[in-house]
Amino acid sequence: MKKGDYVLFDTGFGDCDLGRVASVSGNIAFVCFSTGCTASACTQEYLRVIEPSECEESISFGHHRFDDFCPDYDPDCCSAYCPDKAGVE
């Protein structure tokens, strides 16, 4: 599992959610489940990597976290999550 992978989060209790991996640390993957830049810590045992085609085209995860540039970059807020996007166009 790596940054950018699309995943299905499934604990086996009937609720599933689609997301995109923002980062991985050991057995924990931080996953964006919405268009915002926040990511939730999930153990990888509950995640299954899926193909982007398995998501609806209109679904977007992580706002600009996966782009090369973010027009909404704010160094006070974003530098911890996306230091590579600081003023780069």
N, C-alpha and C positions, 0 to 999 in steps of 0.2 A: 504494500500500500504506500502511495506517495502523494505529494501535493498535487492537486488538480484532479485526482481520481474522483469519479462519480460513485456514490455508494448508496446502498439501501441499509438503513438502520432498522434492525428487527430483533427485539428481545424475546420473541416467541410468545408474547401475550396478546397478539392480535393487532397491535398498533405498529405501523411501519412508516418510515419517513425517508424521503430522498434528500441527499445532500452532496456536498463536494468537500473533499479533504483540503484543509488550509495548511496543516503541518502534522508531522508525526514525531512522537517522542516515546521511544520504547514501545510498549503495548497500547499506548494511548494515541488516538488520532483526534485532532481538533477539526470539527466538521461544521461547515456553514450550512444551515438548514433553511435560510431565508435570503432575501436580497441584501440584508444588512451586512455589515462587516464583522459581526460577532460570530464566534465559533464555540461550539460545545465540546467538552472533553468526553470522548467515548472510548470504551475498551474495544479493541479490534475484533473480539470474538462476536460482537453484535453487529458488525459491519460486513457487507458483501460488496465487492467492487462490481459495478455494472457498466454497461456501455452507455455513452452519452445518448445514443439513440433510444434507450429505454426511458428517458425523461422526455416530457413534453417540450417542444421547442421553445415555448414561451416561458419556461421556468428558468430563472436566473438565480445563482447562488453567490453570496459573498460580495455583492456590489462590484467594485473594480479590483478586488483582491487578486484576481487571476489575470488581469490585463497587464500590459507593460507600463501603462501610465494611468493615473487616477486624477481626474480633473477636480475631485473633491478632497485631495490630499491636504491635511492639516497637521503640521509637525507636532503640535501639542497633543494631538489625539492619535495620530496614525503611526508615528515613528516606531513604536514597539511592535506593531504587526506588519507593517509594510515599509521598512526603511529603504528598500530599493526603489521606491517610487518618488522619492523626495526631489521635486523639481525637474524630473526627467520627462522629456517629451519625445 
